[in-house]
Amino acid sequence: MADNHADFIVLGAGPGGYACAFRAADLGHKVVLVDPRATLGGVCLNEGCIPSKALLHAAEIIREARHGNDWGISTGNISVDLDTLRARKDGIVAQLTDGLRGLAKRRKVQTVRGSARFTGTNTLDIDGTAWSFDQAVIAVGSAPVRLPGWPDDPRIWDSTDALDLREVPKRLAIVGGGIIGLEMATVYAALGAQVTVIEFMDQIAPGADAEAVAILRTALEAEGIAIHTGTKVTNVKAAKSELKLMCEGGFAGEIKADAAIQAVGRRANGHLVDPHAAGIDLDERGVIHVDETCRTSVEGIFAIGDVTGNPMLAHRATHQGHVAAEVASGHAAALDTDLIPSVAYTSPELAWVGLTQNQAKERGVAHKVASFPWAASGRNLSSGGGDGLTKLVYCPETSRVLGATIVGRNAGELLAECILAIEMGATLEDIALTVHAHPTLSETVAFSAERALGTLTDL
């Protein structure tokens, strides 16, 4: 017999897990939320999205100060107190985790600290204590991929280590030019490290629009970041004085570094909960497959977030969490859209959703492209912005938007209009005839639509 019983139990308290638990509680369930951490929020809040954004904000302050002379504003030499910066970052995390604890208490969600494993189709073991349940949600997230064959050395970090901000190495190598790698490059370059990014694919931010990525790459290189694409690290040696990374491909040779970050992606944590014991299949990547209602192959057990595979993004997990809670409560709900936005919070930001120009070509989708250069944006120039671009991919027959890419300041915020436009089936005319405030960066979306329609007067 189980020592404890849960009406509705959620395994994992990340963005998907706590959103699911809170929504289920709002719908009348008695909810138990299980996580091995002392605080709620999962990787995103404790060691991912939020701390990285705090450090990226600090990096932006540093860059603004360095470029103050361009505006006749001199700030003198810039110094960074790492202890103060680290404390500020940790304080933001603590404020938000305390807030989640309060939200759980208000909803009477029972929180249990521990690691759970299935022992049957409706039973669990949580650190030696037996539990039974009526319905369960697996939300155990993902973990950084560790490259095989690398030495065990404290100078080799994953993204979690990098966000600890232990030190600023003189020379930093980052293996992986995706969103995580580029954000870490942005932070550490601003803090004074000599950063080298090594990406196996032919471009950084693989999958994003090539024209926009070229703008981002130029901006990063202008900040002193060296970027090698089409390059593979074949061997790593940990010498007493430095790390040595042997490379082949686009860059062939040796890169010496005082620290290195592995940023080559994340792996689903499905294996952590022993899903086979419940009759749930797990693929070789640790992914638990679900349908659009977040149901697994076993009745009464759902899975959400990174453990269900790509795209491994917090906002996808949150929406899945709501869906799982609502479906478990008898409501009709589903996450039936592939419009999951991606944002690199670099400087400038890079954000995209839907089809890129290249993807439309590869899939044989009839399309046209319209764009507006930020060099012609009054708001961008008067705010100290550099090169940027807003690009829309649209159907030539219906004029409906199929995809959007924005590179520039606050691109992640601006993208929301484009996502809504695609979801609502908006046409270029709908966007162009919507009055946008002037001068704003959001005008660039309307200007792109106007350019496609032949009504643009700002170019």
C-alpha positions in Angstrom: 0.0 0.0 0.0 1.2 3.5 -0.8 2.1 5.8 2.1 0.6 8.8 0.4 -2.0 9.5 -2.4 -2.2 12.3 -4.8 -5.3 13.3 -6.8 -3.0 15.2 -9.3 0.8 15.0 -9.1 3.3 17.0 -11.1 6.9 15.8 -11.4 9.1 18.8 -11.9 8.6 22.5 -10.8 9.9 24.3 -13.9 7.9 26.8 -16.0 5.8 23.9 -17.4 5.4 22.1 -14.1 4.4 24.9 -11.8 2.1 26.4 -14.5 0.4 23.0 -14.8 0.2 22.6 -11.0 -1.3 26.1 -10.5 -3.8 25.7 -13.4 -4.9 22.3 -12.1 -5.4 23.8 -8.6 -7.5 26.6 -10.0 -9.6 24.0 -11.7 -10.3 22.3 -8.4 -7.7 19.6 -8.0 -5.7 18.8 -4.9 -2.2 19.1 -6.4 1.1 17.8 -5.3 4.2 19.3 -6.9 7.5 17.4 -6.7 11.0 18.7 -7.4 14.5 17.9 -6.1 15.3 21.6 -5.7 14.7 23.6 -2.5 13.0 26.3 -4.7 10.4 26.2 -7.4 11.1 27.4 -11.0 13.3 24.6 -12.4 16.3 25.2 -14.6 14.7 28.3 -16.2 14.3 30.4 -13.1 17.2 29.0 -11.0 19.9 28.5 -13.5 18.8 29.4 -17.0 16.5 32.0 -18.5 16.3 34.4 -15.6 19.9 34.5 -14.4 21.1 34.7 -18.0 18.9 37.7 -18.7 20.1 39.4 -15.6 23.7 39.0 -16.8 22.8 40.0 -20.3 21.2 43.2 -18.9 24.5 43.9 -17.1 26.4 43.3 -20.4 24.1 45.8 -22.1 24.8 48.4 -19.5 28.5 47.9 -20.0 28.2 48.2 -23.8 26.1 51.4 -23.5 28.7 52.9 -21.2 31.6 52.0 -23.6 29.8 53.6 -26.5 28.9 56.8 -24.5 31.7 58.7 -26.1 29.9 58.5 -29.4 27.2 60.7 -27.8 29.6 63.0 -26.0 29.0 61.2 -22.7 32.2 60.1 -21.0 31.9 57.6 -18.1 35.6 56.9 -17.6 37.0 53.5 -17.0 34.4 50.8 -16.4 34.9 48.4 -13.6 32.8 45.4 -12.6 32.5 44.0 -9.1 31.7 40.3 -9.8 30.5 39.7 -6.2 27.9 42.5 -6.5 26.8 41.4 -9.9 26.4 37.8 -8.8 24.5 38.9 -5.7 22.2 41.1 -7.9 21.5 38.1 -10.2 20.9 35.8 -7.2 18.6 38.3 -5.6 16.4 38.5 -8.7 16.2 34.7 -8.7 15.3 34.6 -5.0 12.6 37.3 -5.4 10.9 35.2 -8.2 11.3 31.9 -6.4 9.8 33.4 -3.3 6.9 34.6 -5.4 6.3 31.1 -6.7 6.3 29.7 -3.2 3.7 32.2 -2.3 1.5 31.4 -5.3 1.7 27.6 -4.4 0.7 28.3 -0.8 -2.2 30.5 -1.9 -3.5 27.7 -4.2 -2.9 25.1 -1.5 -0.5 23.2 -3.7 1.5 20.7 -1.7 5.2 20.9 -2.5 7.4 17.8 -1.9 11.1 18.0 -2.2 12.5 14.9 -3.7 13.2 12.8 -6.9 10.3 10.6 -8.2 10.4 7.4 -10.1 7.4 5.4 -11.4 6.9 1.9 -9.9 3.7 1.2 -11.7 1.0 2.7 -13.9 -0.4 4.7 -10.9 2.4 4.5 -8.3 5.6 6.3 -7.6 8.6 6.2 -5.3 9.7 9.6 -4.0 13.0 9.2 -2.2 11.9 6.0 -0.6 8.3 7.0 0.1 5.6 5.2 -1.8 2.9 7.3 -3.5 -0.2 6.5 -5.5 -2.0 8.9 -7.8 -5.0 9.4 -10.0 -3.3 11.5 -12.6 0.3 12.5 -13.1 2.2 15.0 -15.2 5.9 14.4 -16.1 7.7 17.8 -16.3 11.3 16.9 -15.5 12.9 19.0 -18.2 16.3 18.5 -19.7 20.0 18.7 -18.9 23.0 20.1 -20.9 24.6 17.7 -23.4 28.1 16.8 -22.4 30.5 16.1 -25.3 32.2 12.7 -25.2 35.9 12.3 -24.8 36.5 15.6 -23.0 38.7 15.6 -19.9 37.2 16.0 -16.5 38.4 19.5 -15.6 36.9 22.3 -13.5 37.8 24.8 -16.3 35.3 23.0 -18.6 31.8 24.4 -17.9 28.3 23.8 -19.0 25.7 26.6 -19.2 24.9 26.3 -15.4 28.5 26.7 -14.5 28.8 29.7 -16.8 25.9 31.4 -15.1 27.5 30.9 -11.6 29.9 33.7 -12.7 32.8 32.2 -10.8 35.3 34.3 -12.7 35.9 36.0 -16.0 38.6 34.0 -17.8 41.0 35.9 -20.0 40.4 33.5 -22.9 37.1 31.7 -23.2 36.2 29.1 -25.8 32.5 28.4 -26.4 31.7 25.2 -28.3 28.2 25.7 -29.8 26.9 28.7 -31.6 23.2 28.3 -30.8 21.2 30.6 -28.6 22.8 29.5 -25.3 26.4 29.8 -26.7 25.7 33.2 -28.2 24.2 34.6 -25.1 27.1 33.4 -23.0 29.5 34.9 -25.6 27.6 38.2 -25.2 27.9 38.2 -21.4 31.5 37.3 -21.1 32.8 39.5 -24.0 31.2 42.5 -22.2 32.8 41.4 -19.0 36.2 41.5 -20.7 36.9 37.9 -21.8 38.5 37.2 -25.2 35.7 35.0 -26.5 35.9 32.4 -29.4 32.7 30.7 -30.6 33.1 27.4 -32.4 30.0 26.1 -34.3 29.8 22.8 -36.2 27.1 24.0 -38.6 27.7 26.5 -41.4 26.2 29.4 -39.5 25.6 30.5 -35.9 22.0 30.3 -34.7 21.3 27.3 -37.0 17.8 27.3 -38.4 17.4 31.1 -38.3 17.3 33.4 -41.3 20.7 33.6 -42.9 20.4 37.3 -43.8 19.5 38.2 -40.2 22.2 35.9 -38.8 24.8 37.7 -40.9 23.8 41.0 -39.2 24.1 39.4 -35.8 27.5 37.9 -36.6 28.9 41.2 -37.8 27.7 42.9 -34.5 29.2 40.2 -32.3 32.5 40.3 -34.2 32.5 44.1 -33.8 32.5 43.4 -30.0 35.6 41.3 -30.3 34.0 37.9 -30.4 35.8 35.5 -32.8 33.5 33.1 -34.6 34.4 29.9 -36.4 31.6 28.1 -38.3 31.7 24.8 -40.1 34.2 23.8 -37.4 34.5 20.6 -35.3 36.5 20.2 -32.1 38.3 16.9 -32.5 40.3 16.9 -29.3 40.7 18.7 -26.0 43.8 18.7 -23.8 43.8 20.0 -20.3 47.3 21.3 -19.7 48.3 22.8 -16.3 48.3 26.4 -17.6 45.5 26.2 -20.2 43.0 24.2 -22.3 43.9 23.3 -25.8 41.1 22.7 -28.4 42.1 21.1 -31.6 39.8 22.0 -34.5 39.2 21.0 -38.1 36.9 22.3 -40.9 36.3 26.0 -41.3 39.0 26.7 -38.8 41.8 24.2 -38.7 44.3 24.5 -35.8 44.5 24.9 -32.1 42.6 27.3 -29.9 44.0 28.0 -26.4 41.7 29.0 -23.6 41.6 29.5 -19.9 38.0 28.1 -19.7 35.6 26.4 -22.2 31.8 26.2 -22.2 30.0 23.3 -23.8 26.9 24.7 -25.3 25.8 22.1 -27.8 22.2 21.6 -26.7 20.2 19.8 -24.1 19.0 16.3 -23.6 15.5 15.3 -22.3 15.4 13.9 -18.7 12.9 11.2 -19.4 15.1 8.5 -18.0 15.1 10.1 -14.5 11.5 9.0 -13.7 11.8 5.4 -15.0 8.8 5.7 -17.3 9.1 2.1 -18.5 7.8 1.0 -15.1 4.6 2.8 -15.9 4.4 1.4 -19.4 5.5 4.6 -21.1 7.9 4.4 -24.0 11.1 6.5 -24.0 13.2 7.1 -27.1 17.0 7.0 -27.4 17.2 10.7 -26.7 15.3 10.5 -23.4 12.1 12.0 -25.0 8.6 11.0 -24.0 6.3 11.4 -27.0 2.9 13.0 -26.4 -0.1 14.0 -28.6 -1.4 17.6 -28.9 -3.3 17.2 -25.6 0.0 16.2 -23.9 -1.2 12.7 -23.2 1.4 9.9 -23.1 0.6 6.3 -24.2 -0.7 5.5 -20.7 -4.1 6.8 -19.6 -3.9 9.4 -16.8 -0.3 10.2 -17.3 0.7 13.4 -19.2 4.1 14.9 -20.2 5.1 18.5 -20.9 8.1 20.7 -21.6 11.6 19.7 -22.6 11.0 16.0 -21.7 8.7 15.9 -24.8 11.4 17.0 -27.1 12.1 20.1 -29.3 11.7 23.0 -29.2 13.0 23.0 -25.6 11.6 26.4 -24.7 10.0 27.6 -21.5 7.1 29.3 -23.2 6.2 26.1 -25.0 6.3 24.2 -21.6 4.0 26.8 -20.0 1.4 26.4 -22.7 1.7 22.6 -22.5 1.3 22.8 -18.7 -2.0 24.6 -19.1 -3.2 22.2 -21.7 -2.4 19.1 -19.6 -4.2 20.6 -16.5 -7.2 21.4 -18.6 -7.4 18.1 -20.4 -7.0 16.3 -17.1 -9.9 18.3 -15.8 -12.2 17.3 -18.7 -11.8 20.4 -20.7 -11.2 20.5 -24.5 -7.7 21.9 -24.9 -4.6 21.3 -27.2 -1.4 22.8 -28.2 -1.9 22.4 -32.0 0.4 25.1 -33.2 4.0 25.0 -34.3 4.3 28.7 -34.0 6.8 28.6 -31.1 9.0 31.7 -31.2 12.7 31.6 -30.7 14.8 34.5 -29.3 18.5 34.9 -28.8 18.9 37.7 -26.3 22.2 38.9 -27.7 23.1 42.4 -28.8 21.3 42.9 -31.1 18.5 40.4 -30.3 17.6 37.8 -32.9 14.0 36.5 -33.0 12.0 34.4 -35.4 8.8 32.4 -35.8 7.1 30.4 -38.5 8.9 29.7 -41.8 12.2 31.3 -42.7 12.9 32.1 -46.3 15.2 29.1 -46.6 12.7 26.7 -45.0 10.0 27.9 -47.4 12.3 27.1 -50.4 13.3 23.7 -49.0 9.6 22.7 -48.4 8.4 24.0 -51.8 6.1 26.5 -50.2 5.0 29.3 -52.5 6.2 32.5 -50.9 7.6 36.0 -51.3 9.7 38.0 -48.9 9.5 41.6 -47.8 11.9 43.4 -45.4 12.7 46.7 -43.9 16.3 47.7 -43.0 16.7 49.3 -39.6 19.2 51.8 -41.0 16.1 53.6 -42.2 14.3 53.5 -38.8 14.4 56.8 -37.0 13.7 55.3 -33.7 16.5 52.8 -34.1 19.1 55.4 -35.1 18.0 57.9 -32.5 18.3 55.2 -29.8 21.8 54.3 -30.7 20.9 51.1 -32.5 23.1 49.5 -35.1 22.2 47.5 -38.2 19.0 45.5 -38.0 16.3 44.0 -40.2 12.6 43.1 -40.1 11.7 40.4 -42.6 8.3 38.9 -43.4 7.7 35.7 -45.4 4.2 35.7 -46.9 2.0 33.8 -49.3 1.9 35.5 -52.7 -1.7 34.4 -53.4 -3.4 35.3 -50.1 -0.9 37.8 -48.7 -1.0 36.0 -45.3 2.1 36.0 -43.2 3.9 32.7 -43.0 6.9 33.6 -41.0 8.9 36.5 -39.5 12.4 37.3 -38.5 13.6 40.3 -36.6 17.2 41.2 -35.7 17.7 44.4 -33.6 17.1 45.9 -30.2 14.1 44.3 -28.4 13.4 42.0 -31.4 12.0 39.4 -29.0 9.3 41.9 -27.9 8.5 43.1 -31.4 8.0 39.5 -32.7 4.8 39.1 -30.7 2.8 41.2 -33.3 4.0 38.9 -36.0 3.1 35.7 -34.1 -0.4 37.1 -33.5 -0.7 38.0 -37.2 0.1 34.5 -38.3 -2.2 32.9 -35.7 -5.0 35.2 -36.7 -4.5 34.7 -40.4 -3.7 38.3 -40.9 -2.8 39.6 -44.3 -0.1 42.2 -45.2 -3.0 44.7 -45.7 -4.1 44.1 -42.1 -0.7 44.9 -40.8 0.0 47.9 -43.1 -3.4 49.5 -42.3 -2.9 49.1 -38.6 -1.7 52.5 -37.3 1.7 52.1 -35.6 3.0 54.8 -33.3 5.9 56.9 -34.6 8.7 56.8 -34.0 8.8 53.2 -32.8 10.7 50.0 -33.7 7.3 48.3 -34.2 6.9 50.5 -37.3 9.4 48.3 -39.1 6.8 45.5 -39.1 4.3 47.7 -40.8 6.9 49.1 -43.2 7.8 45.6 -44.3 4.2 44.9 -45.1 3.9 48.2 -46.9 7.0 47.4 -48.9 5.4 44.2 -50.1 2.3 46.1 -51.1 4.2 48.8 -52.9 2.8 51.5 -50.6 6.0 52.2 -48.5 7.2 55.8 -48.6 10.0 55.4 -46.0 12.4 53.9 -48.5 
